[in-house]
Amino acid sequence: MAYESGRFKEHHEVRLPLLRELLRKGWSRDQIICPSPDSDDREWRVPKSPSENALREAGRSFNGYPVDMAIFDSPQHRGEWDHVLALVETKAPNHKEGISELSTYLGLEPNAVLGIWSDGNSISLVYKQADMHYKSVRQATLPAPGDNVLIPGDKALTYVDLREHDDISGAGLNRLFSDLLNHIVANDSKSTRADDRLDNMCNMLLLKMDSDTNGKMAQDPQEPLDFQVCPTPAETAKRINMSFERYMAKYPFLFEDTSTKTIKFDDETIHAVVYWLQGINLKSAAPETLSSAFQVFRSANVKQGEGQYFTPQRIIESAVKLMEIDYHDKVIDPACGTGGFLFETYNTLLKRASDEQRDEIRTWAHRNLYGVDLDSINVKLARALMIGAKDGSTNIVLGDSLREQKWQDFPMLSPVLGSEADGSYDVVLTNPPFGEKLKIRATDAKQAKYSICQHTSGGYPSDNYSDTELGLVFMERAYRLLTSGGRLGIVLPETYFFSKTYRWFRKWVGQHFDVLAVMNIPMEAFQGFCRAKTNFYVMRKKPAKEGAPLKQPSWARTGETWITYAPTIGINKDGKPLYHVTKEGTRTKEIDDTVLSDVTTLLEGSDSPTARFIPTPKSLVDSYIGVPQYYDWASIKEFERYVQTHLKGFLTRTLGDLEDTGIISIRNGHGSPSADLRNGDVPYVKVSDLRAGMVNFNPTNMVSLSLAKRFWHGDASGLSPWSIVTPSRASKNIGEPSMLLPGQERAVFTKETLIMNVMSETLFDNFYLGWALDLDAVRKQWSRVVFMQTNREDLGNRYREIRIPVPDTREHGELVSSHYRKYYRSIAQLRSEFLEARKAQNK
């Protein structure tokens, strides 16, 4: 960049000598940004406000305050805002103003902990202390790499000093954990394995929460907390390990599954973790906040392929409300993770209890609240959270809930899941691990006699056992654990309830359970971890004897299923809180959680616009009862109103009806040739090539004529001018009509498209069909029938349910669609003239 001439003297007399001294101290030039005439460095800018910081995080430009130098924690992270270690200023006129300016900058730069000021004669340092106050040192010596710059506050930290701020409510803790993980990976000399880092970080979290709890319960509010930094890393590490010894002696059952004796981070890492965590009140952070933040470490851990996605609190809250658990129920979560469902169940009962009943609820939890998980760290965290809730329960045990042949390896498991426990639980409430690659082997399934694993890959029941997704096998584990008429609340992928591949599963469910409710979980809830569409299902184990008395939720209706297709659950696509927005576009402070609103309305006995009861189908195999959006008929009602208001005399008919009566034909595309075969001159059209109503040929996707004929099953494509084409899978534009122009017939269309043509033009032609499909009132209907197949949009044959207006006469139809016809005929004419002109030029 062009260097400002007015700063030439300051640069040579102050900044360059300071830079040389930093290099002499051992800092690398590659971890320092320092603009100069012979450097391409741009001034480092500190955001002036939280909104500017948000712009920076998003990679967008912002104004900011320029600083003379910025020092980063390593050369590898030079220029990355979340790795700024120190800020340097040399231009302020005096020490006082320089220190003031640096204090401001350190407050705005979240990860910077040190400010350096120099006028060429002396150096002053500004430290961001652990209590977030600032300490300045005059006539100081420049620190060397490795020197401790994380210093305690001027007074000991107490519980009343802990900060209650937005960092506790979501992304702030996630960001902090991410920064700590980066520090540990880059600097810790002891913990080199990912699972060791996770375990040690878990132990430090437990110490922090215990310290907060002790501080809150202390008689003297000014009593110093255990969890705080000392002047040196060695002293901090000694204090933390002494606290850890006391904690293990206090809660030995938290560590019975491990050989842990000390915090296995080096002194500098322990010091850094304590420095960054000590001022935040983790005691007040809800369990789901800790679980979500801890996912940062989990996702970097070697066990990330185990499908362990922590359940957001908003799902847990609505689910527990829907289950209507009371103190008569015995409850288990056989895949409890960090205990979110268990904690919320216990906490809900506590909130409803009077002061006299609270001790009884705690006794209930000791005897009736159980959890199992295969991950020892999850078990440790879940137990610790229940201890923090003053439950003290030891009923959360380590073990494999599904593979019975391994139960002998888990001595605590038998009383919880053994044969004597079968049929003893009133409620099973869980979010099991799921994923196409997470399966129980057929041999293990046969040994445990899981009938749910007796199916074929084609979607039909079988006498043989097959490898089966874990989440599905948890259904049978729940069935065995539940008493007759017991309730199951479970998070499962929606694809199990409509895909032909899982017909066997739906048949098994219909034989073993009654579906009482389906609660929509919007995609945003788990979008940070996966794109699988899930829902929360409430089922009741079929009674052993017909007519036997059943305990069921107060809202349940015999022969009906309650479904909420509420579109929001208070979480946006980034995993942050979703707020209501006014019609004027102003964001309010009210959380937009229509799922919780629907559940609350149901419990109050009222109706909701986004939920209703439907008759439970006799068979689940060919029904869509497990897909909430299918029962949202708002788009259909809106379409009918539109026709009645704007198209007098028109009828409404479904595409399936028009297809069955031979008025239109609907077929899939030809097929999808592999990428290595796309080397000819016949266009291959993918769903991404259908945009803005046009079929766009991509010159990079062409196949040979011989290959095209194989996909055409003959010498011609079977296409004709003015055909209507729309994506049918793997596209956000499913249902959006595009029109095939004359001259575009010689093409291969991917099988993930629908190609429509009018066969009988008595009432309308292709132009009218395209016009009708392009109506907003028609296009809105597609969202109801496009399901999420694993992580791809899928239409199946549900296109047949789309309704379009049908004119009373041919003339009437041509009148309303005349602009559509004129538009495409004009484009076709211009395209023809253009191609002729280009052909002539290239002769």
N, C-alpha and C positions, 0 to 999 in steps of 0.2 A: 504494500500500500504506500501511497505517498506520505512521507513522514513530515510532520508539521515543523517548519523551520523555527517557530517561536519556542520550541521546547528543546532545541539543540543543546543549549548550555546545560539545562537541567539533566538531560540525558547523559552527557559526557562527564559532568562533575558529580552527579549523585547516583543515577541509575546504573551506569556501567560499573563503577566501583563496587556498588552493592551486589550486582550480578556476579562479578568476579569473586567476591567474598563468599557468596553462596556456593559457587562452584568449588572453591577451595575447601569449603566445609564438607564437600562430598555429594552435593546435590547434582543431578544430571541436567545438562542443558535441555535434554529432551523431555524433561518433566516441568519445564518453566516456559510460560508464554510471556515474552518481553518484546514489545514492538520497538523497532529501531530502523535506521536508514538501510542497514544491510540485512534486514530480516523481513520475511513475508508474514510474520505474526500480525494478527489483527488484535486490537485491544480487547481484553476480556471484559465483558460487561455483566454487571450484577443486576438482576431484575429489581425494579423499583417497587413492585407490589406483588401480592399473591397472584393477581391476574396475569402479570407479565411472566411470573414463574411458570404458570400453567401454559402460556404460549411457548416458553422455552422447552418444557417437557414434551410438548406436542411437536417440537422441531420447527416452530414458526419463528419469524423475526419479531424483535421487540427492541425498545430503546435502551433502557438500562443505564446504570452508572458505569463509566469506563474506569478501570483501575490500571495502574502502571505495570504491575506484574501479577501473575497468578501461578501458584505452585501446586502441582498435582501429586497425588500419593504415589504414582509410578509413571514411568515413561509410556507404558502400554495404555494408560488411561488419560494421556495428555489431551486436553480439550473437551473432556467429558464433565458436564456440570456436577454430576453426583460423585466426582472424585476430586473436587477442589479441596486442598488441604489448607492453604494459606493465601492471603491477599496482601499485596505490597503497595504502599503509597509513598511517593517521594515529593509530591508537588504542594502539599499543604504548607502554609507559611510558618506554622509553629507547632510545637509538640501537642499542645492542648487541642488545637483544631484537627490535627492529624489523627490523634487518638479518637476524637469524637466521630470523625468521618469513617474510620476503620470499624468502630463499634457499630455504626449504622450498617455498613456493608456486611459485617459478620452476621448481623441479625437477619439480613435478607438472603444471604447465601447459606442454605441449610446445612451443608456438610463441612464448610470451612470452620476451623477451630482456632486459627492463629492469624493475627494481623501484624505486619511489620511496617514500621514507619522510619524513614531516615531523611535527614536534611543534608547529609554529606559529612556532618561532624559527629553526630551521635545516632544511636539506634534505640527505638522504643518498641516494645512488644505488647500486643493486646491478646490476651487469652480469653476464649469463650469457655468459661468454667462449666463444670458439670451441672450447676444450678441455673445455667443460661444467663448468668450475670457476667460482667466483663472485668478483667483485672489487667491493669497496665503496669509495665515495668520499664522505668527509664534507665538510660545508660546501660542497656542490656547487650548481651552477646548473641549473635545469630545462632539459632539451633542447628545442629547437624542432623542428617537423616538418622532415624532411630532414637533420637532424643524424645523423651516423653513431653508431649504438648497437650495431653488431656489431663487437666488438673482439677482438683476438687474445688468446691465453693469456699467462701470465707467462713461459713459456719456449717455445722453438721446438718445433714438433710433429715427432716422429720416428715411425718405423714401429711401434715397440713401444707407442706411445701410442694407436694406432688401436683403435677399439672393435670387439669381436666380440660382437654381441648379436642379439636377435631381429629388429631392424630390417632386417637383411640377408636374412632368410629369407622375405620375402613382402610382406605388407600394409604394413609399416613403410616400405619404400622407395617403394612405390606412393603412400602418403600424402605422403611427403616430396617426391616428384616433382610431385604434384598441387599442393602448397603453392608449390613453385618456379614452376610454370606460372602459378598465380594471380598471383604476384609479378611475373613477366615481363610478362604481359598487362596488368596494371594500371599498371606503373611504367616499363618499359623504353622509352626514347625512340628507340632505333635499330632494334630488331627488331620491326617491326609486322606482318609476314606470318607466317602459321602455319608455312609450310615453312622460313622463315629461323630461327624459334625452334627448330624441331626440329634443323636442321643445326648451329646454334651450341651447343645443349645436347649434341648428340652429340659435338662437338669437345671440350667441357669434360669430358665423361665419359671420352673417350680420354686426355686429359691427366691426369685423376685416376687412372685405372687404371695409366698409365705411371709416375706418381709413386709409387704403391703398389708397383709392380714394382721400380722402382729402389731404393726404401727397403728392400724385402725382400732384395735382392741386395747391398746395400751392406756393405762389410767392417766399417764402424763402425755398430752398431745405433743410436747416438745422433746419426747424421748427420741434419740437418734436411731435411724433405721440401720439394719444390718447391711442392706444392699446399697452400698455407695462406694465411690472410689476413695482410695487413700492417696497420699502424695506421690507414691511410686507404684509401678506395676507389681513389683514383688510383694509389697505390703497388701495391695488389693487382692492378689491371688491367694495370699495366706489367709486373709479374712474370709474370702468366699469359700475356700476349702474347709475352713473350720465350721462355717455355717452349714456347709453341705454334710459334714459328719454329723452334726446335731440333727439335721433334717432327716437323714437316713435312719438315725436312732429313733426319731419321733414317729416316722412312718415306714417301718421296715417292709411292709407288704407291697409298697410301691416298687421295691427293688429286688423282690424275691426271684424275679425271672432274669436278672442280670448279675454280672460280677462287678458292677461299678463300685468304685471306692472313692475316687476323686474326680474333679472336673478335669478332663484330659485336654484342655487347651493350654497353650503356653501363657506365661504371665502377661505378656503384652495383649494377647487376644482377650483374656479375662478382663483386663483393665478396660479395653475398648468397649466390650459388650456392656459392662457395668456403667461406664460413662454415658453411653447412648440410651440405656434403658432406665437408669435410676430415677430420672425425674418424671416418668410417666406412671400414672396410677393404673397398673394392670389389674388390680383388684376390682376396679370399676369397669374394666373392659369386659364386655359380654363374651361368653365362651365362643360364640361363632366368630367374633372378631379375632380372637387368638387363633382359632382353627384356620380361618381364612389366611391370616398372616403367616401362620406356620406352614401353609401350603407352599410358600416360597422355598422353604428348605425341603419340603417333601418332593416338589417337582424337580429339584436338583439331585435328589437321592436315587440310589440304584434301584429303589423299589417303585419308581414312578410308573412302571408298566402294570401295576397291580390294580388299576382302576379305582384307586382310593381318592375319590373326590369328596371333599368335605361338604356337608349339606348346609346351604345358607340358612341363617336364622329365620328368614321370612318364610321359607318353606316349612321349617320345623314348627314355628309358631302356629301357622294355619293347620298343619297336619295334627298337632297335638290337640288343638281345639276341636277338630273334627272327630277325633277318636273318643272324646268325652270320657277320659279315664278318671276313675275315682278310687277311693281307698279300699274298695272291695276287690279291686283288680290286682292280679299278679302279672307283671309286665317283664318282657325281655326284648333286648335288641341283640340278635345273634351276629351282627356285623356292626358293632357300635362305634367304630372309629374313635374319635376323641370324646364321645359321650353326649353329643348334642341333643338327641331325642330323650335320653335318660334325664339329663339336666333339666330340660324344659318340662318334662312330665312332673318331676319332683317340684320344680319351682312353681308350676301352675297350681298344684295341690296346696303348696304353702301359701300362695297368694289368696286362695279361696278360704283358707282356714282362719279361724279366730285365734287369738293369742293362746287360749286354753287348748286348742286343737293342734298347735304346731308340734309339740312333743310327740303326739300320736302320729302325725304325718312322718316325722323322722323315724319312729319305730316301724311304721309301714314300709318306708324305704329300705330299712335294714333287712326286712323279711320278704319284700315283694318286688324289688326293683333289681333287675339283673342285666348284665351285658357281657358279650364275648367278642374278642377280636384276635386276629392272628398276628397282629403287629404289637410287639412288646412296648414300643414307644407310645402307640395309641392307647394301650391299656394304662400305661403310667399317667398319661395326660388325663384320660377319662376319670381315673380314680382321684387324681389331684383336684380336678374340677368339682367332683362331688364332695371332697373334703372341704374345699373352699365354700361350698354351699352348706357346710356343717352337717352333711349327711354322714360322713365317715364310713360309708359303705365299702365293704370288701367284696361285694358281689359282682364286680367287674373282673373277669378272669381271662387269662391268655389261653388261646386254643383255636383249633380248626373246627368250625361248626359243622362242616359238611363231611369230611373224610373220617368216618368213624374208626377206621383201622388205626388212626393216629392218636386217638383219644387217650391211649395208655401213656402217651408221652406228656400229657398235661394233667397232672394229678388233681388240679382244682376244677377240672371241666366236668367230671362225671356227675356231681350233684346238680349241676346246672342244665346239662344236656342229656344225661344218661337216660336209660330206659325208664327209670323211676320218675324222671321229669316229664316224660311224654304225657300229653293230655292234661298238664297241670297249670298251664298259663292261660289267662283270660285274654291277654293282648300280646301280639308280636308287632313291634314297631321298628322299621328298619329301612336303610338305604344301602342295599348290598352292592358289592363291586360288580360292575357289568362291563361288558366289552366282548366283541366277537372272538377275540383271541384268549379270553379268560374263561377256560372251560375245565370241567371235571372230566377225567378220562372215563371211558366206558367201563374199564376194569374196576375202578373205584366205585362207580355208580352201581355196578352189578353187586359188588360186595356189600354195599349199603342198601341194596334193593330199592333204589330210587325209581319208582314207576314213571316219574316225569321224564326220565332219560330213555324211555322206551319209545323211540320214534325213528323215522327215516329222515334223511337230509332233504327229501322232497316235500316234507310237511305233513306226513301221515303217521298215525300210531303204528307201533311195531312190537313184536315180542322180543326183539333184540335191543340191547343197550347201545346208546351212541354217546359220543363226546357231546357235552351240553354246557351252555353258558352258565357260569356260577350264579348269576342273579336269578335264573329260573329255578335252579336246584334249591335255592333258599326258600322258594315257595313250598316245596315239599317238607323242608326242615320246619318251616313255620306250621304247616299242617299237622305234623307229628307233635309239635310242642303244644298246640292249642287244645283247649278243652272243647267239647262239643258245643257249637254255637259261638266259639271264641272269635275275636276280631283280629284281622290282619290289616296293618297299615304299611304299605310298601311303595317305595319309589322304583319304577321300572321304565325302561325305554318304551316309547309308544309303538315302535315298529312291531313288537310282539303281538299287538292287538289288531293288526290289519294285514301284515305280510302273509302271503300264501305259504311261505316257508315255515311259518309258525302256527299252521292250522292245528297241529297236534297239541301245541301248548294251550290254545284256546279251548280245545276239547277237554284237556286235563283240568283246566280251571273250572269249566262248567260242571264237571263231575264232582269237584271237591269243595267249591266255594260258591257263595252268592255274592255278586258285586253290588255293594250298597252305595258307593259313591266313587266318582272320578274327579279329581281336582287337577285342573290344568296347571302345569309348570311352564311358564313362558321360556323360550329358548335362552333369553338373557341370563337366567338364573345360574346356569352351568357353563355359559359361553366362554368363560375364562379358562375352562379345563377341557371341554369337549363340545361337539356340535350335535350330540345325540339329543333328540327331543324326548323328554321324560314327562311322566305324570305321577301323581300320588293316588294310589288305589286303596280304597277301604273295602275289605271283603269279610264275609262271615263264613266260618267253617260250617259246612252243612251238618245238621244234627244227625246223630247216629240213628235216631228214631224219628220218623215223620210225626209232626204234631207235638214234639217235645217242647217244653217252655224254653224260650230264648231270651237272653239279655242282649239288648241292642241299643244303639244310641237313640236318644229321644227323638231325633229328627227322622229316623229311618222309617220307610214305608214298605209294607209288604207288596211284593210284585213290582216295585219301582226302583229306579236307580237315580240318585241325584248327581247331576253333572254341572260343574262350573267351567265355562269357557272364557273366564275373565282374562283379558289380554295383558295385564300387568301384575307384578308381584313386588313392586318397590325396588327393583334392581335394574340398572341399565346395562347396556352391552359391555361396559367396561368393569362391571361388578360393583359400581358405586351406587349410592342411593338415587332412586328415580323420583323426581318431584313433579307434582301437578304443574301444568303450564296453562295459563289463562288463554282465552281466545285471542287476546291482544299479544300473545307471545311472551308474557312475563312469567318467569319461573317463581313459584311460591315455595314456602318452607314445608308444605304438606306432602308427605310421602304418597306416591301414587301406587297403591297396593289394592287393586280391585279383587284379588283372590281372597285376601283377608276380609275385605268388606263383604264378599259373598258368603264366606263361612260364618261371619258374625250375624249376617242377616238370616241365614238358615237357622242358626241356634235361637234366634229371636222369634222364629216362626213367621217371618215375612218373606216376600218375594223379591227377586233381584232381576234386573234386565239382562244379566249375563250368566244366569244359572237357572236350572229348572229340573223337575223330575220327569223322567221318561219311563214308559213301560219297559221292564227288563225283558230282553228277548229270550225266547225259549232255548235258543242255542247261541253260544258265543262265537261259533266257528266262522260264520259268514256275516256277523254283525260288526258294526264299528263302535260298539259301546265304549271301548277303551280309548277312543279318539275324541276328546271334548269338542274341538273346533267343528267337527262334523254336525254337531247339534246346534250350532249357532246359525239360526235361520234368518238373521237380520237382513242379510244380503238378498235373500229370496223375497222377503216381504217388501224391501225397498224396490226390487225389480217389478213386482206386481203393481205397486203404487205408481211407478213410472209409466207402465203401459196403460193403466187406467186413466192417468192424467194427461199423457202426451200422445198416445197412439190409439185414439178412439176407433173401435171396430176391430182392432188387432186381437188375435188370440195369443196364448203363450203355450209353447210346447218344448219338451226337452230334446236335446240332441239325440238321445237314445231312441226316443219315439220317432223322430224324423228319420233316423237310420233304419229302424225296424220296418217302417212303412215304405222304404225305398226312395224317399224324397232326396236324401243326401247319402253319400258314401263317406266313410271315415276309415282310414287305414294308417298304419304306422309307416315310418320311413323304411328305406331299403336295408340298412345295416351300417355297421361301423368298422371300416377297414383299419387295420393296424397302421401305426405311423410310418413304419418302414416301407409300406406299400404305396405311399402317396407320392408317386413320381411320374404321373401321366399328364393328360390334358383335359380330363373330364372333372368338373368341379365336384368336390365332396363338401356338402353343407352340414355344418355342426349347429348346435342350438345357439352358440354365440354369434352365428352369422345371421340370425333372424333379429333384426332391430328396426325400430321406427317404422314398422309396417312393410319393410322391404326384405327380400332375400338377397343377401350380399355374398357374392362369390369371393373367396379368399384365395389368391394365386399361390399361396404356400400349401394349400390343401387340394391337391389334384391327384386323381388316380388314372390308371390306364384304362383304355376302352374295354379290353378283355376282362379286367377285374370288375369294371362297372357292369358289364353284361351278366357276370355271375351274381352280382347283387340285385340286378333288375330281373333275373330269371328269364332273360330273353334279350332280343336285340334292342328293345326300347324301354324307356324308364317307366312308362305307364303314367307319366305326368302330363298335364295339359295346361295351356295358358289360363291364368286367373284362378288357379287352385289356391285354396287358403291353407297356409302352413302355420303351425304353432309348436313351440317346445312342449314336450310331455314329461320331461324328467330333467333333473339336474340344472334347473334354471330358475331365476327369479321372474322370468317373463312367461311362465306357463300360462296359456290362454290368450296371450297377445297375438292377434292375427297378422300375418304377413301375406302378401299376395305375390304369386309367381307370375312374372311378366312373360310375354311372348319371347321366345328365344332362350328362356332359362329351363326349358323342359329337359335338356340333356344334362342331367346331374344325378348324383347319388346323395340321398338324404340320410342322415343318421337315423337309426331306429328309434331314437329318443325324440321323435317328432310325430305329430298327427297331420295328415294331409286330407283335406276335406274338399268335396266337390258336390255340386247340386246335380242330381241325376234326372229329376223331373222338374222342369221349369214352368210348371203350370202357374205357380204363385210367385216364385222368386228365382233369381239366378245367383251366380257366385258373388257378384258385386253386392247384392243385397245381403247375402250370408256374411260377407266380410264386414259390411256396415253394421249388421246386427251384433256380431261378435265384438265389435269395437266400441259398442255403447258402454259408458261407465257402469251403468246399472247391470250389464251382463258381466263385464270384466271383474266386478267385485265378487261375483259368485265363486270364482275359481279358488279363492283363498280357503273356502270351506272344504274343498275336495282335494286340495294338494297337500299330501301328508309328507312328513319327514321320514324317509326310509334310511335308517341309521343316520347318515349325515348328508343325505342328498334328497332334494325335493322329488316327490314321486306322485304321478297322477293316476296310474293304473287305468281301469276302465270307468273311473268315476266321472270322466268327461260327459258321460251319458246323462248325468243329472243336471247339467247346465241348461238353463231355460233361456230361450230367445223369443222375441216377438215374431209372429207370423202374420203377414198381411191378409186382409179379406179378399183383395183382388191383386192381380199382377201389376196393374196400373198404379194402385196405391203404394205398392212396394217400391216400384221404380221411382215414384215421386219423392219418397222420403230418403232414398239412397242415391239420388241423382248426383249429388256432389261427390260421393265416393267413386261412382263410375267415371265421372268426368276427370277426377284427380288421377286415377290409375291409367286411364286411356291416354291422358296427356303425357304422363311420365313415360309410358310405353312408346309413344310417338317420338318424344324427344330422345329417348334412349336409342331408338332405331336410327334416327338421323345422325346422332353422335357416332354410333358404331360404323355407319356407312362412311362418314367423313374421315374417321380415323383410318378405316381400311383403305380409302383412296389415297390418303397421305403416305401410307406405308408401302404403296406399290412401287 
